[in-house]
Amino acid sequence: NAHFGPESPRAAFVRTGNTYHKRHVELLALGDPHYAAEGFKSFCAVPVMHEGRPVAVMNYFSRTLEAMPAVIIEGLEAIAFQAGAAIVRIRAEEAHRASRADYQDLVNNQIAGIYRIRVRSSESWGSPDAPPYAYEFVNDRYCELTGFSKEELLADPTITLRQIHPEDYGEWADLNEKANRDREPFMWEGRM
């Protein structure tokens, strides 16, 4: 709030989680010239709390009411309760986006090609023309190694399969089926 700092008695009161409200005569007694200049007759500061901590404060002023009625204060407190959950959710989403960007940066700067697939069925991996999976993610290095763009790889998982040397394809398919069946990491060295 522009009118009182974080160490003021009013801010300390808000940190308790209690609503702070003043009637017209109490506002005048505070001696703040802003209140008189604006013609405020009553004031209400509602802390926006989440898990017992204030995350914001909502300030309401009235030029017509000498005192904020209890029903209005209760309504403002209900709004503040919803706002607290929304603010925390938005902050969590922002933190998640930042964390995801850091992760993407880390993965994209690896010397190894990294990809993630989603297996759609337990069908055989024997045919390079009909793989039972789709790419969900490929890093920049994987694109460099395969010579294809992310868009090409995500749109068509058969692109890389057709690059596997025909003599190595059977081993590649067998190892994939085993990794999928046994729920273990897939590792393969072969010719492309």
C-alpha positions as CSV (number, residue, x, y, z in Angstrom):
1,N,0.0,0.0,0.0
2,A,1.3,3.5,-0.9
3,H,0.0,5.0,2.4
4,F,1.6,2.7,4.9
5,G,4.8,0.6,4.8
6,P,5.4,-3.0,5.7
7,E,6.6,-2.1,9.2
8,S,3.6,0.1,10.1
9,P,1.1,-0.9,12.8
10,R,-1.6,-1.3,10.2
11,A,0.6,-3.7,8.1
12,A,1.4,-5.6,11.3
13,F,-2.3,-5.9,12.0
14,V,-3.0,-7.3,8.5
15,R,-0.2,-9.9,8.9
16,T,-2.2,-11.3,11.8
17,G,-4.8,-12.3,9.3
18,N,-7.5,-10.0,10.7
19,T,-9.5,-7.6,8.7
20,Y,-8.6,-4.0,9.5
21,H,-11.5,-1.5,9.2
22,K,-12.0,2.0,10.3
23,R,-15.1,4.2,10.5
24,H,-15.2,7.8,9.4
25,V,-14.2,9.3,12.7
26,E,-11.4,6.8,13.2
27,L,-10.1,7.6,9.7
28,L,-10.0,11.4,10.5
29,A,-8.2,10.6,13.8
30,L,-5.4,8.8,11.7
31,G,-4.6,12.3,10.3
32,D,-3.8,11.0,6.8
33,P,-4.4,13.9,4.4
34,H,-5.2,11.4,1.5
35,Y,-8.3,10.2,3.3
36,A,-9.7,13.7,3.8
37,A,-8.7,14.9,0.3
38,E,-10.5,11.9,-1.3
39,G,-13.5,12.2,0.9
40,F,-13.3,8.7,2.3
41,K,-15.7,7.9,5.0
42,S,-14.7,4.4,5.8
43,F,-11.9,2.0,5.1
44,C,-11.4,-1.8,5.1
45,A,-8.1,-3.7,4.6
46,V,-8.8,-7.4,4.0
47,P,-5.7,-9.7,4.1
48,V,-5.5,-12.2,1.3
49,M,-4.2,-15.3,3.1
50,H,-3.0,-18.7,2.1
51,E,-2.1,-21.4,4.6
52,G,-1.9,-18.8,7.4
53,R,0.4,-16.4,5.5
54,P,-0.6,-13.1,3.9
55,V,0.1,-13.0,0.2
56,A,-1.6,-9.7,-0.5
57,V,-4.0,-7.2,0.9
58,M,-7.2,-5.8,-0.6
59,N,-8.0,-2.2,0.4
60,Y,-11.5,-0.9,0.1
61,F,-12.6,2.7,0.7
62,S,-16.1,4.1,0.8
63,R,-17.1,7.7,0.1
64,T,-20.7,7.1,1.2
65,L,-20.7,4.6,4.1
66,E,-19.7,5.9,7.6
67,A,-18.8,2.4,8.5
68,M,-18.5,-0.8,6.5
69,P,-21.4,-3.1,7.3
70,A,-20.5,-6.5,8.6
71,V,-22.2,-8.2,5.6
72,I,-19.9,-6.2,3.2
73,I,-16.8,-7.1,5.3
74,E,-17.9,-10.8,5.2
75,G,-18.3,-10.6,1.4
76,L,-14.9,-9.0,1.0
77,E,-13.3,-11.6,3.2
78,A,-14.9,-14.4,1.0
79,I,-13.5,-12.7,-2.1
80,A,-10.1,-12.4,-0.4
81,F,-10.1,-16.1,0.5
82,Q,-10.7,-17.0,-3.2
83,A,-8.1,-14.5,-4.3
84,G,-5.5,-16.0,-2.0
85,A,-5.9,-19.4,-3.6
86,A,-5.7,-17.9,-7.0
87,I,-2.6,-15.9,-6.3
88,V,-0.8,-18.9,-4.9
89,R,-1.9,-21.0,-7.9
90,I,-0.6,-18.3,-10.3
91,R,2.7,-18.0,-8.5
92,A,3.1,-21.8,-8.6
93,E,2.3,-21.8,-12.3
94,E,4.9,-19.1,-12.9
95,A,7.5,-21.1,-10.8
96,H,6.6,-24.2,-12.8
97,R,7.1,-22.4,-16.1
98,A,10.5,-21.1,-14.9
99,S,11.5,-24.5,-13.7
100,R,10.4,-26.1,-17.0
101,A,12.4,-23.5,-19.0
102,D,15.5,-24.3,-16.9
103,Y,14.9,-28.0,-17.5
104,Q,14.5,-27.5,-21.2
105,D,17.7,-25.4,-21.3
106,L,19.6,-28.2,-19.5
107,V,18.2,-31.0,-21.7
108,N,18.8,-29.1,-24.9
109,N,22.4,-28.4,-24.0
110,Q,23.4,-32.1,-23.5
111,I,25.9,-33.8,-25.8
112,A,23.6,-36.8,-26.0
113,G,20.5,-37.0,-28.1
114,I,17.5,-37.3,-25.8
115,Y,14.0,-38.3,-26.7
116,R,10.8,-39.5,-25.0
117,I,8.2,-41.6,-26.6
118,R,4.7,-42.6,-25.6
119,V,3.9,-46.3,-26.4
120,R,0.4,-46.5,-27.7
121,S,0.0,-50.3,-27.8
122,S,1.8,-53.6,-27.1
123,E,2.0,-54.4,-30.8
124,S,5.2,-55.7,-32.3
125,W,8.0,-53.2,-33.0
126,G,8.9,-55.4,-36.0
127,S,7.8,-53.0,-38.8
128,P,9.4,-49.6,-39.3
129,D,6.3,-48.5,-41.2
130,A,3.9,-48.8,-38.2
131,P,5.6,-48.1,-34.9
132,P,3.4,-48.6,-31.8
133,Y,4.6,-45.3,-30.3
134,A,4.9,-41.5,-31.0
135,Y,7.5,-39.0,-30.0
136,E,6.6,-36.7,-27.1
137,F,9.9,-34.9,-26.9
138,V,13.2,-34.6,-28.7
139,N,16.1,-32.4,-27.7
140,D,18.1,-30.3,-30.1
141,R,21.1,-32.7,-30.1
142,Y,18.8,-35.6,-31.1
143,C,17.6,-33.5,-34.0
144,E,21.3,-32.7,-35.0
145,L,22.2,-36.4,-34.8
146,T,19.2,-37.6,-36.9
147,G,19.2,-34.7,-39.3
148,F,15.5,-34.0,-38.8
149,S,13.6,-31.0,-37.2
150,K,11.6,-31.4,-34.0
151,E,8.4,-30.8,-36.1
152,E,9.3,-33.6,-38.5
153,L,10.2,-36.1,-35.7
154,L,7.1,-35.3,-33.6
155,A,4.8,-35.6,-36.7
156,D,6.3,-38.9,-38.0
157,P,8.0,-41.4,-35.8
158,T,8.8,-43.6,-38.8
159,I,11.4,-41.1,-40.0
160,T,14.2,-42.3,-37.6
161,L,13.2,-46.0,-38.0
162,R,13.8,-45.8,-41.7
163,Q,17.3,-44.6,-40.9
164,I,18.3,-47.7,-38.9
165,H,20.5,-50.0,-40.9
166,P,18.4,-53.0,-42.0
167,E,20.8,-55.5,-40.4
168,D,20.5,-53.8,-37.1
169,Y,16.7,-53.2,-37.1
170,G,15.7,-56.6,-35.6
171,E,18.0,-56.1,-32.6
172,W,16.6,-52.5,-32.2
173,A,13.0,-53.8,-32.3
174,D,13.7,-56.7,-29.9
175,L,15.4,-54.4,-27.3
176,N,12.5,-51.9,-27.5
177,E,9.9,-54.6,-27.0
178,K,11.9,-56.0,-24.0
179,A,12.3,-52.5,-22.5
180,N,8.6,-51.8,-22.9
181,R,7.5,-55.2,-21.6
182,D,9.9,-55.1,-18.6
183,R,9.5,-51.4,-17.9
184,E,13.2,-50.7,-18.1
185,P,15.3,-48.2,-19.9
186,F,16.0,-48.8,-23.6
187,M,19.7,-48.8,-24.6
188,W,21.0,-49.6,-28.1
189,E,24.1,-49.1,-30.2
190,G,23.7,-49.6,-33.9
191,R,24.2,-48.2,-37.3
192,M,22.0,-45.5,-38.9
